[in-house]
Amino acid sequence: MVILPGSGRAAPSVGFEVPLEMLAACHLRVQSQCDTLQRLVPHLQAHGSDRAAQEAAQAVMRYFDTAGRHHHEDEEQDLFPALRAAGTGADAGQVADLTASLCADHRALEAAWQALRAALEPIRQGAPGTLEAGSVDAFAQRYAQHIAREDTELLPLAGRLLDAATLDRVGRAMRARRGV
């Protein structure tokens, strides 16, 4: 049974010169990784920590340990401060509430990821292991809700409030974070 690649949703190829589109594309990759986690649960029950399970566990771990972490940093260290600086009047309150809520989501998602990561480590190594379906589903659902808020609230707000020079600065910071 092949667990990888993801659901077939390909994230568009975008670059740092369009940081909001890059963040949106990252959301598709997060969803693909969550899909892989959800497929891994029954695969482990049927096949154990076989080669496909090991590869899936390693790929998911690599993604959330690097790209997923960078995504949260992109938002918290670059996008959110830029939005706070640009928001005035009613927008300022909306930006403050939204970014605080999204940061709280990030902390909860990161904690849930650490628990899942601990369960994935023995699988990655080929040792017997299982994933709790409820934990995986809760993680995937929480991420889906978080992504929906970012796609419908955060990114449109950023597109409206941030000028080209600010978006360029955000994109350059994202590039530097990855050493590109």
C-alpha positions as semicolon CSV with decimal commas, in nm:
position;residue;x (nm);y (nm);z (nm)
1;M;0,000;0,000;0,000
2;V;0,136;0,338;-0,095
3;I;0,077;0,611;0,161
4;L;0,264;0,892;-0,015
5;P;0,226;1,131;-0,186
6;G;-0,059;1,331;-0,041
7;S;-0,414;1,362;-0,159
8;G;-0,316;1,474;-0,505
9;R;-0,367;1,841;-0,427
10;A;-0,064;2,010;-0,571
11;A;0,039;2,334;-0,411
12;P;0,099;2,598;-0,672
13;S;0,459;2,690;-0,737
14;V;0,503;3,042;-0,605
15;G;0,802;3,235;-0,483
16;F;0,899;3,475;-0,211
17;E;0,813;3,772;-0,432
18;V;0,445;3,693;-0,362
19;P;0,451;3,609;0,010
20;L;0,074;3,594;0,061
21;E;0,039;3,344;-0,222
22;M;0,331;3,149;-0,081
23;L;0,160;3,128;0,258
24;A;-0,160;3,010;0,090
25;A;0,034;2,744;-0,103
26;C;0,187;2,628;0,223
27;H;-0,165;2,570;0,354
28;L;-0,222;2,317;0,076
29;R;0,098;2,139;0,173
30;V;-0,009;2,130;0,541
31;Q;-0,339;1,975;0,438
32;S;-0,156;1,718;0,228
33;Q;0,063;1,623;0,525
34;C;-0,246;1,592;0,746
35;D;-0,402;1,366;0,481
36;T;-0,090;1,149;0,491
37;L;-0,114;1,125;0,871
38;Q;-0,477;1,019;0,845
39;R;-0,393;0,749;0,587
40;L;-0,106;0,629;0,802
41;V;-0,339;0,527;1,088
42;P;-0,510;0,236;0,907
43;H;-0,190;0,152;0,720
44;L;-0,011;0,090;1,050
45;Q;-0,295;-0,131;1,168
46;A;-0,276;-0,340;0,852
47;H;0,097;-0,339;0,775
48;G;0,284;-0,217;1,081
49;S;0,589;0,003;1,050
50;D;0,682;-0,118;0,702
51;R;0,893;0,082;0,459
52;A;0,596;0,287;0,334
53;A;0,501;0,377;0,691
54;Q;0,861;0,469;0,774
55;E;0,886;0,694;0,467
56;A;0,551;0,858;0,540
57;A;0,646;0,921;0,903
58;Q;0,980;1,067;0,800
59;A;0,825;1,294;0,536
60;V;0,558;1,425;0,773
61;M;0,815;1,482;1,048
62;R;1,049;1,664;0,812
63;Y;0,766;1,885;0,688
64;F;0,629;1,992;1,027
65;D;0,977;2,024;1,181
66;T;1,097;2,261;0,909
67;A;0,846;2,408;0,664
68;G;0,560;2,402;0,914
69;R;0,773;2,575;1,176
70;H;0,895;2,831;0,921
71;H;0,536;2,902;0,820
72;H;0,440;2,998;1,176
73;E;0,757;3,208;1,207
74;D;0,680;3,383;0,876
75;E;0,347;3,489;1,015
76;E;0,445;3,573;1,371
77;Q;0,778;3,742;1,304
78;D;0,703;3,917;0,976
79;L;0,341;3,922;0,859
80;F;0,168;3,989;1,191
81;P;0,398;4,278;1,291
82;A;0,355;4,431;0,945
83;L;-0,021;4,406;0,982
84;R;-0,013;4,560;1,329
85;A;0,189;4,851;1,192
86;A;-0,046;4,900;0,898
87;G;-0,376;4,862;1,082
88;T;-0,546;5,184;1,187
89;G;-0,891;5,258;1,324
90;A;-1,123;4,959;1,320
91;D;-0,861;4,759;1,131
92;A;-0,622;4,788;1,427
93;G;-0,864;4,610;1,659
94;Q;-0,939;4,343;1,403
95;V;-0,568;4,285;1,338
96;A;-0,490;4,264;1,711
97;D;-0,770;4,016;1,781
98;L;-0,701;3,803;1,476
99;T;-0,323;3,780;1,522
100;A;-0,358;3,702;1,894
101;S;-0,605;3,425;1,817
102;L;-0,387;3,282;1,538
103;C;-0,080;3,287;1,765
104;A;-0,277;3,093;2,027
105;D;-0,372;2,844;1,754
106;H;-0,004;2,810;1,662
107;R;0,087;2,722;2,021
108;A;-0,190;2,461;2,041
109;L;-0,096;2,314;1,702
110;E;0,272;2,300;1,799
111;A;0,187;2,116;2,124
112;A;-0,033;1,870;1,936
113;W;0,245;1,822;1,680
114;Q;0,499;1,738;1,950
115;A;0,271;1,462;2,081
116;L;0,220;1,323;1,729
117;R;0,591;1,354;1,655
118;A;0,672;1,141;1,959
119;A;0,437;0,871;1,827
120;L;0,587;0,895;1,476
121;E;0,950;0,859;1,585
122;P;0,944;0,481;1,647
123;I;0,750;0,432;1,322
124;R;1,012;0,633;1,134
125;Q;1,275;0,400;1,279
126;G;1,080;0,089;1,178
127;A;0,987;-0,008;1,533
128;P;0,634;-0,114;1,616
129;G;0,413;0,186;1,666
130;T;0,063;0,317;1,632
131;L;-0,105;0,649;1,589
132;E;-0,420;0,730;1,784
133;A;-0,685;0,803;1,520
134;G;-0,858;1,055;1,747
135;S;-0,539;1,252;1,800
136;V;-0,457;1,254;1,429
137;D;-0,811;1,356;1,337
138;A;-0,816;1,630;1,602
139;F;-0,482;1,764;1,474
140;A;-0,601;1,760;1,112
141;Q;-0,933;1,921;1,202
142;R;-0,770;2,191;1,412
143;Y;-0,528;2,270;1,129
144;A;-0,814;2,279;0,877
145;Q;-1,003;2,530;1,093
146;H;-0,688;2,737;1,140
147;I;-0,611;2,738;0,768
148;A;-0,970;2,836;0,687
149;R;-0,939;3,140;0,915
150;E;-0,609;3,240;0,760
151;D;-0,739;3,194;0,406
152;T;-1,067;3,378;0,462
153;E;-0,963;3,643;0,717
154;L;-0,586;3,689;0,748
155;L;-0,468;3,676;0,388
156;P;-0,745;3,900;0,248
157;L;-0,682;4,150;0,531
158;A;-0,309;4,146;0,457
159;G;-0,379;4,192;0,087
160;R;-0,589;4,496;0,166
161;L;-0,364;4,659;0,428
162;L;-0,009;4,589;0,313
163;D;0,158;4,784;0,036
164;A;0,401;4,640;-0,216
165;A;0,711;4,755;-0,026
166;T;0,591;4,590;0,295
167;L;0,505;4,268;0,114
168;D;0,850;4,274;-0,043
169;R;1,009;4,304;0,304
170;V;0,797;4,013;0,429
171;G;0,898;3,802;0,128
172;R;1,267;3,882;0,177
173;A;1,245;3,785;0,545
174;M;1,078;3,456;0,450
175;R;1,356;3,386;0,201
176;A;1,628;3,467;0,457
177;R;1,464;3,241;0,717
178;R;1,512;2,950;0,477
179;G;1,864;3,049;0,380
180;V;1,765;3,102;0,016
